[in-house]
Amino acid sequence: MKIGSKLILSFNETKRHFKYLESLYIKRCCSDNNCEDMMTIVLSEDFNNSISHKKLIIKFTGIQKVKLNGMGSVAALNINIFDLTDSQMEDVKYKINEDEENIFSFYCKSFSFSIKDE
């Protein structure tokens, strides 16, 4: 099994407990002649953090072709990550989309995630 596939499986196991969007932000980091866009998504276990203070922090690097839609009254998110390492897309290894409310989709070259207890 590919490393990317193992990472996706681990993410899928973890994300089941974190569905509520707390924040989503995009940042551009530049050095010399190179710029890279990154996205961070923070999810919580419950809607208003009254039960748990744990957060799932997901960081995506080298994001491309970002599509954001209106968020309205979003209740819960379902983030999916697809391994595209076998595709011919330059600097793209993953496709990410949110399919519950169709809030966002994009491509990236890497991602990581961690749980933080606040």
C-alpha positions as CSV (number, residue, x, y, z in Angstrom):
1,M,0.0,0.0,0.0
2,K,1.3,3.5,-0.9
3,I,2.2,5.9,1.8
4,G,-0.4,8.4,0.6
5,S,-3.1,5.7,0.8
6,K,-2.1,4.9,4.4
7,L,-2.3,8.5,5.3
8,I,-5.7,8.8,3.7
9,L,-7.0,5.7,5.6
10,S,-5.6,7.1,8.9
11,F,-7.3,10.5,8.2
12,N,-10.6,8.8,7.4
13,E,-10.5,7.0,10.7
14,T,-9.8,10.2,12.6
15,K,-12.2,12.5,10.8
16,R,-15.3,10.5,11.8
17,H,-15.1,12.2,15.2
18,F,-14.6,15.8,13.9
19,K,-17.3,17.2,11.7
20,Y,-17.9,20.8,12.7
21,L,-16.0,23.6,11.0
22,E,-14.3,26.0,13.3
23,S,-12.0,27.8,10.8
24,L,-10.7,27.6,7.3
25,Y,-7.9,29.9,6.1
26,I,-5.5,30.2,3.2
27,K,-2.0,31.6,3.5
28,R,0.6,32.3,0.9
29,C,4.3,31.7,1.9
30,C,6.9,33.2,-0.4
31,S,10.7,32.9,-0.4
32,D,13.0,34.2,-3.1
33,N,11.1,33.5,-6.4
34,N,8.9,30.7,-5.1
35,C,5.4,31.1,-3.5
36,E,3.3,28.3,-2.1
37,D,-0.3,28.5,-1.0
38,M,-1.4,26.6,2.1
39,M,-4.8,25.9,3.6
40,T,-5.6,25.0,7.2
41,I,-9.0,23.6,8.3
42,V,-9.9,23.2,11.9
43,L,-12.7,20.9,12.9
44,S,-14.3,20.3,16.3
45,E,-16.1,17.3,17.8
46,D,-19.3,19.1,18.7
47,F,-21.1,22.2,17.3
48,N,-20.3,24.7,20.0
49,N,-17.4,23.0,21.9
50,S,-19.5,22.4,24.9
51,I,-18.7,18.7,25.2
52,S,-15.1,18.4,24.0
53,H,-12.3,20.8,23.4
54,K,-10.4,18.6,21.0
55,K,-9.7,19.9,17.5
56,L,-8.7,18.2,14.3
57,I,-6.2,20.5,12.5
58,I,-5.7,19.6,8.8
59,K,-2.9,21.4,6.8
60,F,-2.7,21.2,3.0
61,T,0.3,22.5,1.1
62,G,0.7,23.5,-2.5
63,I,-3.0,24.0,-3.0
64,Q,-4.3,24.7,-6.5
65,K,-7.7,25.3,-8.2
66,V,-9.5,26.2,-5.0
67,K,-13.3,26.5,-5.3
68,L,-15.2,27.9,-2.4
69,N,-19.0,28.1,-2.2
70,G,-21.3,29.8,0.2
71,M,-21.4,28.2,3.7
72,G,-25.0,29.2,4.7
73,S,-26.0,27.3,7.8
74,V,-23.5,24.4,7.6
75,A,-24.1,21.8,10.2
76,A,-21.4,19.2,9.6
77,L,-18.7,18.6,7.0
78,N,-17.6,15.5,5.2
79,I,-14.1,16.0,3.8
80,N,-12.8,13.4,1.3
81,I,-9.2,13.0,0.1
82,F,-8.4,11.2,-3.1
83,D,-4.9,9.9,-4.0
84,L,-3.9,11.2,-7.4
85,T,-0.2,10.2,-7.3
86,D,-0.6,8.1,-10.4
87,S,-2.1,10.9,-12.4
88,Q,-0.1,13.1,-14.7
89,M,-0.9,16.4,-12.9
90,E,2.2,18.3,-12.0
91,D,2.8,19.1,-8.3
92,V,-0.6,17.5,-7.4
93,K,-0.9,14.4,-5.3
94,Y,-4.4,14.7,-3.8
95,K,-7.8,16.0,-4.6
96,I,-9.9,17.3,-1.6
97,N,-13.6,17.9,-1.6
98,E,-16.3,18.4,0.9
99,D,-19.3,16.5,-0.3
100,E,-21.9,17.0,2.4
101,E,-22.6,20.7,1.5
102,N,-20.3,21.1,-1.5
103,I,-18.5,23.9,0.3
104,F,-15.0,23.5,-1.2
105,S,-12.8,21.5,-3.5
106,F,-9.1,21.8,-4.4
107,Y,-5.9,20.0,-5.2
108,C,-2.7,19.8,-3.2
109,K,0.7,18.3,-3.2
110,S,0.7,17.2,0.5
111,F,-1.4,17.2,3.7
112,S,-1.0,16.4,7.4
113,F,-3.3,16.3,10.3
114,S,-3.1,16.3,14.1
115,I,-5.4,16.4,17.1
116,K,-5.0,19.3,19.6
117,D,-6.7,19.4,23.0
118,E,-7.5,23.0,24.0
